[in-house]
C-alpha cells in the first residue's frame, strides 16, 4: 500500500514529528539502547580510528522499498533494474547492510572504513520474496537480487529487514517465506496485520492492530523474536508509546516513512521510537529531493556519514563531536 511522503527534510524534523505525536510516556527513553552490547570479541586489532576517519556518530541511511515491478505505477514502485543498480551503487560506495534490529541497538559490526545501510521492505509483496518449488528465490525478486549483489561484492552482506503484514508473501506462503528469511539472516519485523492507519484508531485499537501483526508472525514462524515495527502510512498512534510497548509486545525500534537519514544509534539525538527512512527513488523521480539517489549523493559529498572503526566494541569519532554522544555509550567511547 502507498504511504504518503512525509518530507521531514531534516533530522530535527523527524524528532519534531515524533514528539508532536506523543501524549503519553516517551517511547524513546533508552528502550533500544539497553539491549546494546559488544557484538563480538576481536582477535585482530582494527586500524586506528583516525587512519580510516572513523565517525560512528555519523548519519546512516535507512532505505525503504515496497514493490518491484517492470511497470511502476507510482513513486513507491521501482523496477528490478533500479533496485539492482541501487544495491550495486551502495556496494561500490562501501556500504554494508545491517538489519534494523542490529542498527537500533548499536550492534553494528562492519569492517573499518565502511558505512552501514539498513535495507527495509514494507507490505510483504511477492516481488520481494517469492520462492521457486525448490526453495530458491525467483529471478528479479528483491531477495534474489540482494543475493546476486553479495556474490559480486563479497563485503556486501545480503541481509535486510522485512516489515510484514498477515498472510505475508502469498505466492510462497507465510510459513515457508518467513522461515527462509530467518534461515538466511534476514530480520522479520512487524507492519501490523492489516496495514491500518494507527493514528485513526483509539489506543486499544492501535494496540490490537500491532499485537495481531506480531501474532501472525509468531504463528507463521514460531520462535521469531520481533523487535522492530514500521508504522503503516508513517502514522504514529496516540499516545506514541503504544508503538513501542503493549501487553504482549515491546519494540526496540519504530520506523517512520520520513525523508532523511537517521542519526547514529550512539548519538544523543537518536530516537528509537521514531526512526526516519528514505524512500528509494531515482534522481529525477517525483519528490526526488527526499529520495535515495539525492541523499546518497549528499552523504558521499559531505562529512556527516557514519564511518566504522572496525571494532563493534567501541564507538570512535572525532573529539569535536564529543557532545553528540549519548551518555549510554560513554564507556565504549573512543574520541580522537
Beta strands, then each sheet from edge to edge (+ up, - down):
strand 1: 61-65
strand 2: 67-68
strand 3: 77-78
strand 4: 95-97
strand 5: 115-122
strand 6: 161-164
strand 7: 187-190
strand 8: 228-230
strand 9: 253-255
strand 10: 278-279
strand 11: 315-317
strand 12: 333-335
sheet 1: 4+ 5+ 1+ 10+
sheet 2: 2+ 3+
sheet 3: 4+ 5+ 6+ 7+
sheet 4: 8+ 9+
sheet 5: 11+ 12+
end
